Amino acid sequence: MRSPGESIKSILDYRNISIKQLAVDLEISYQRMLKIVENIEPLDEDICRSLEMVLGFRAEYWRTLQRAWYHDK
């Protein structure tokens, strides 16, 4: 199973979007975005909703991915 960060990175790579640009689009700091991509910081509800708006994947997808990843660890 992919981690939330790996999934985000894969989408960004496919769409040729930088982590920095995603941070700008989500209106969060670049440092926080790096922590999310590196799975240091979990996805919270606000980030899940923002990812839905920016990347087009439903917030529930991100919540489910987050729960599964941290449950399996």
C-alpha positions as CSV (number, residue, x, y, z in Angstrom):
1,M,0.0,0.0,0.0
2,R,1.2,3.5,-0.8
3,S,1.6,6.1,1.9
4,P,-0.4,9.3,1.6
5,G,2.9,11.1,0.8
6,E,3.8,8.7,-1.9
7,S,0.4,9.0,-3.5
8,I,0.6,12.8,-3.5
9,K,4.2,12.7,-5.0
10,S,3.0,10.3,-7.7
11,I,0.2,12.6,-8.7
12,L,2.5,15.6,-8.7
13,D,5.1,13.8,-10.8
14,Y,2.4,12.6,-13.3
15,R,1.0,16.1,-13.6
16,N,4.4,17.8,-13.6
17,I,3.5,19.9,-10.5
18,S,6.2,20.8,-7.9
19,I,5.8,20.3,-4.2
20,K,6.3,24.0,-3.8
21,Q,3.5,24.8,-6.2
22,L,1.2,22.4,-4.4
23,A,2.0,24.1,-1.1
24,V,1.1,27.5,-2.7
25,D,-2.1,26.0,-4.1
26,L,-3.0,24.5,-0.7
27,E,-2.0,27.8,1.1
28,I,0.4,26.0,3.4
29,S,4.1,26.4,4.0
30,Y,6.5,24.5,1.8
31,Q,8.0,23.0,5.0
32,R,4.7,21.6,6.0
33,M,4.1,20.2,2.5
34,L,7.4,18.4,2.6
35,K,6.5,16.9,6.0
36,I,3.3,15.6,4.5
37,V,5.0,14.2,1.4
38,E,7.6,12.5,3.6
39,N,4.9,11.1,5.9
40,I,6.3,13.0,8.9
41,E,3.0,14.9,9.3
42,P,-0.3,13.2,8.8
43,L,-3.1,14.5,6.7
44,D,-5.7,16.4,8.7
45,E,-9.2,17.1,7.7
46,D,-8.4,20.6,6.2
47,I,-5.6,19.1,4.1
48,C,-7.9,16.3,2.9
49,R,-10.5,18.8,1.8
50,S,-7.9,21.1,0.2
51,L,-6.3,18.1,-1.7
52,E,-9.8,17.3,-3.0
53,M,-10.1,20.9,-4.4
54,V,-6.7,21.1,-5.9
55,L,-6.0,17.5,-7.1
56,G,-9.5,16.4,-7.7
57,F,-9.4,13.2,-5.6
58,R,-12.2,13.1,-3.0
59,A,-11.4,14.0,0.6
60,E,-12.7,10.6,1.6
61,Y,-10.0,9.0,-0.5
62,W,-7.3,10.9,1.4
63,R,-8.9,10.1,4.8
64,T,-9.1,6.4,3.9
65,L,-5.5,6.4,2.7
66,Q,-4.4,8.1,5.9
67,R,-6.2,5.7,8.2
68,A,-5.0,2.6,6.3
69,W,-1.4,3.8,6.2
70,Y,-1.1,4.6,9.9
71,H,-3.2,1.6,10.9
72,D,-0.8,-0.8,9.1
73,K,2.3,0.7,10.7
